């Protein structure tokens, strides 16, 4: 693990900072990974959309579901 992360493009540092700093500055949001039986995928998708309306289904494969929540919609994740 590291205290800081550096991003190098074409041999030059473009940014450096802690993981939290980089997430806040350049992050697009959160990814939520769920695993269920393939039979129940549609039920889980419906439940997820009812709990987090702004969640977008990014990938669905063999019972693995990946949702994306934009950083502007983080309030939807609050209980």
FINU-729626 format. One record per residue (C-alpha): chain; y, z, x; residue in three letters. Coordinates in pm, 1 decimal. Each point is the difference from the previous one (the first is absolute). Example, Ala and Ser with C-alpha at 12.3 -4.5 7.8 and 13.67 -1.06 7.14 Angstrom:
<sites>
+---+----------+----------+----------+-----+
: c :    north :       up :     east :   r :
+---+----------+----------+----------+-----+
: A :   -450.0 :    780.0 :   1230.0 : ala :
: A :    344.0 :    -66.0 :    137.0 : ser :
+---+----------+----------+----------+-----+
</sites>
This chain:
<sites>
+---+----------+----------+----------+-----+
: c :    north :       up :     east :   r :
+---+----------+----------+----------+-----+
: A :      0.0 :      0.0 :      0.0 : unk :
: A :    356.6 :    -47.5 :     99.9 : unk :
: A :    334.9 :    163.2 :    -64.7 : unk :
: A :    174.8 :   -336.6 :     -5.7 : unk :
: A :    -93.1 :   -358.5 :    -75.1 : unk :
: A :    164.1 :   -302.6 :    157.4 : unk :
: A :     -1.4 :   -351.5 :   -140.2 : unk :
: A :     11.4 :   -277.5 :    257.8 : unk :
: A :     78.8 :   -360.7 :    -93.8 : unk :
: A :      3.9 :   -276.1 :    261.2 : unk :
: A :    -18.3 :    260.8 :    276.6 : unk :
: A :    301.7 :    203.2 :   -117.8 : unk :
: A :     23.0 :    326.8 :   -190.3 : unk :
: A :    131.0 :    -64.3 :   -350.2 : unk :
: A :    -22.6 :    358.7 :   -123.9 : unk :
: A :   -137.4 :    335.3 :    100.1 : unk :
: A :    -36.1 :    324.0 :   -191.6 : unk :
: A :   -227.4 :    251.7 :   -159.7 : unk :
: A :   -246.5 :   -122.7 :   -261.7 : unk :
: A :    205.6 :    169.0 :   -274.5 : unk :
: A :    324.3 :   -160.4 :    120.3 : unk :
: A :   -157.4 :   -347.0 :     12.8 : unk :
: A :   -161.6 :     46.6 :   -342.2 : unk :
: A :    332.4 :    102.6 :   -154.5 : unk :
: A :    197.8 :   -274.3 :    174.1 : unk :
: A :   -237.4 :   -296.5 :    -31.2 : unk :
: A :   -272.3 :    107.4 :   -241.4 : unk :
: A :    -62.1 :   -191.9 :   -319.9 : unk :
: A :   -159.1 :    287.9 :   -188.5 : unk :
: A :   -346.1 :    138.4 :    -47.3 : unk :
: A :   -350.1 :   -139.0 :    -38.0 : unk :
: A :   -248.3 :    181.0 :   -217.8 : unk :
: A :   -367.7 :    -74.8 :     63.2 : unk :
: A :   -253.0 :     89.4 :   -268.7 : unk :
: A :   -375.2 :    -53.3 :     -2.0 : unk :
: A :   -200.7 :    -12.9 :   -322.8 : unk :
: A :   -304.6 :   -170.5 :   -145.6 : unk :
: A :     67.4 :   -367.4 :    -70.5 : unk :
: A :    -80.2 :     66.8 :   -365.3 : unk :
: A :    288.8 :    248.9 :    -27.4 : unk :
: A :    261.7 :   -200.6 :    191.1 : unk :
: A :    192.4 :   -110.3 :   -308.6 : unk :
: A :     11.0 :    356.1 :   -136.3 : unk :
: A :    134.7 :    129.8 :    331.5 : unk :
: A :    260.6 :   -278.2 :     10.4 : unk :
: A :    115.4 :     92.5 :   -351.3 : unk :
: A :     19.8 :    369.7 :     89.9 : unk :
: A :    191.2 :    -76.8 :    319.6 : unk :
: A :    254.0 :   -213.7 :   -187.0 : unk :
: A :     46.5 :    273.8 :   -261.1 : unk :
: A :     60.3 :    262.7 :    272.2 : unk :
: A :    208.0 :   -219.4 :    233.7 : unk :
: A :    147.2 :   -289.3 :   -202.1 : unk :
: A :    158.9 :   -165.1 :    305.2 : unk :
: A :   -329.4 :    -14.2 :    196.1 : unk :
: A :   -112.0 :   -354.5 :     78.5 : unk :
: A :   -365.2 :    -83.7 :     52.7 : unk :
: A :    -10.7 :   -165.4 :    342.6 : unk :
: A :   -375.0 :    -40.8 :     44.4 : unk :
: A :   -316.7 :     53.5 :   -201.5 : unk :
: A :   -337.8 :    -44.1 :    162.7 : unk :
: A :   -335.8 :    157.6 :    -78.3 : unk :
: A :    146.4 :    310.5 :   -162.7 : unk :
: A :    266.8 :     45.7 :    267.1 : unk :
: A :    349.9 :    -10.1 :   -147.8 : unk :
: A :    320.6 :    -10.4 :    202.6 : unk :
: A :    331.8 :     63.5 :   -172.3 : unk :
: A :    347.7 :    -29.3 :    147.6 : unk :
: A :    299.8 :    208.9 :   -106.0 : unk :
: A :    339.8 :   -112.8 :    128.9 : unk :
: A :    216.1 :    260.8 :    169.4 : unk :
: A :    260.7 :    -49.1 :   -273.5 : unk :
: A :   -258.2 :    119.4 :   -256.2 : unk :
: A :   -118.2 :    313.4 :    181.7 : unk :
: A :    128.2 :    208.8 :   -291.7 : unk :
: A :   -294.2 :   -140.7 :   -201.6 : unk :
: A :   -238.2 :    191.9 :    229.6 : unk :
: A :    150.2 :    339.0 :    -83.0 : unk :
: A :   -208.1 :    219.3 :   -231.5 : unk :
+---+----------+----------+----------+-----+
</sites>
